[in-house]
Structures are given as structure tokens and as C-alpha cells.
């Protein structure tokens, strides 16, 4: 549910905006140059054991233009035009088309500028397996770039304060299963194996469980301030060294509770 909500929020973002917080030296150009340079050197070294150092660097140099073309077409055309407008089928079709076209051009580059140029054993120009392999290699690059882009968008959403959906608390009381929003809880009192949930509307729910088990379901705004009491810090009105005021209720305060613990993060 959280993922679905986050994905819908991504639909509302402008992908062409410059998220300068995630760029090296606040520069898009510097960041992109650094990324492709690191990519080029890394994969050249990875394949050096198979093709030799010279051969791997030369091959990656040939492959890089089509990988860059496919990546920028997907990120700056297909994603904002289709994916971020919830046209998923259109995005997948456009992605397949981009991979096919760039895969064909990459195959041409390999055939004429690598296999022919170095006079090594070669397959047919339009060999289906060779074309599919080119598409697959391009796709891995595109997926890597998309992952980085989505991470930046996710961080942007967090900065904008997009709220993640809160899970409802399931509590059995009076032979019924109740679904409670955490914000509706003012405080909780425990007595042995029973807890009483005090809601903002003044109603109460008693359930057979312990404070320890219930705390595992509660979000961060809840704090166990006493062996028998949990409070929702959002509804804390006042406090001193001995007790806390929640609504019109006075809750005892444990000696190990610091003032900083009572503040919302």
C-alpha cells in the first residue's frame, strides 16, 4: 500500500526538474560526465579478463554511445511522457522500441568497428542472438540509470513532506476486530494482560494483549512513559518531572524518561 501511494506521488513529479541537491557540485553536466566516465572505466576493467585491457576499453568505447542514447531517451522522454503519467503499457512499448533500435545500431557498431576492424571471428551482421544480446546489455544500463533516477525522486518526495500512509492498528475488543488510526489514540493504559485504548472522542477499547506487544504495532509518535502507560506524543499538552498531561488526563512519568524523548522527531 505504501509503495502504491509512493508510485502515485511520483506520477505528480516533474522529471525534467533539476534536483540540484543530488548533483555533484550542483551541476547536472558534471554529474552526468562523472557517471558515464565511472561506468566506462568500471565495465572496461570488468571485461578486461575476457577481451584484454585494450580490447575491453575499445569495445566499451564503441558500446557507450548507444547505451547513452537509450538511457536519455528513456529517462527524459519515455518516463515523463508515459511512466509518470500512469501509461504503463505505452511506456513498456516505448522501452521495447528504444531497446530494439539502439540494439540494432549497437550491433552495427560492433560488427564494423570491432569485429571487422580487429579482424576477429564474427557472427552474421543481423544475427538474432547478437541483436538480443545487445538489447539486453543496453537494458541493464537503462535499468541502472532508472534506479538512480527513482532514488533521487524518492528523496525529493521525502523533502517535500509527502506523507507515507499509516498502517491501521488491528485490535480485538468485545468479540469484534477494530481498525484504529494511530492519530485517533490519545494514550493507552495497561493492566496485566489487558490494555485500554483511550481515543480522542472519549471512547475506550479494552483488549486482551500487553503493552509490550501493542508497542510493536505503534508508530514512532508513541512512547512508553511508564510501566503501565503509553502516550501519543502528538497529543501531549504539558509535562513536568512527575507527570504528563494528555487531554484532561494526567499520566505518571517514569524516572528514566528524558525531556528529549517527549518531543516529536
C-alpha positions, 0 to 999 in steps of 0.5 A: 500500500505504501509503495502504491501511494509512493508510485502515485506521488511520483506520477505528480513529479516533474522529471525534467526538474533539476534536483540540484541537491543530488548533483555533484557540485550542483551541476547536472553536466558534471554529474552526468560526465562523472557517471558515464566516465565511472561506468566506462572505466568500471565495465572496461576493467570488468571485461578486461579478463575476457577481451584484454585491457585494450580490447575491453576499453575499445569495445566499451568505447564503441558500446557507450554511445548507444547505451547513452542514447537509450538511457536519455531517451528513456529517462527524459522522454519515455518516463515523463511522457508515459511512466509518470503519467500512469501509461504503463503499457505505452511506456513498456512499448516505448522501452521495447522500441528504444531497446530494439533500435539502439540494439540494432545500431549497437550491433552495427557498431560492433560488427564494423568497428570491432569485429571487422576492424580487429579482424576477429571471428564474427557472427552474421551482421543481423544475427538474432542472438547478437541483436538480443544480446545487445538489447539486453546489455543496453537494458541493464544500463537503462535499468541502472540509470532508472534506479538512480533516477527513482532514488533521487525522486524518492528523496525529493518526495521525502523533502517535500513532506509527502506523507507515507500512509499509516498502517491501521492498528488491528485490535480485538475488543468485545468479540469484534476486530477494530481498525484504529488510526494511530492519530485517533489514540490519545494514550493507552493504559495497561493492566496485566494482560489487558490494555485500554485504548483511550481515543480522542472522542472519549471512547475506550477499547479494552483488549486482551494483549500487553503493552509490550506487544501493542508497542510493536504495532505503534508508530514512532509518535508513541512512547512508553512513559511508564510501566503501565502507560503509553502516550501519543506524543502528538497529543501531549499538552504539558509535562513536568518531572512527575507527570504528563498531561494528555487531554484532561488526563494526567499520566505518571512519568517514569524516572528514566524518561528524558525531556528529549524523548517527549518531543516529536522527531 
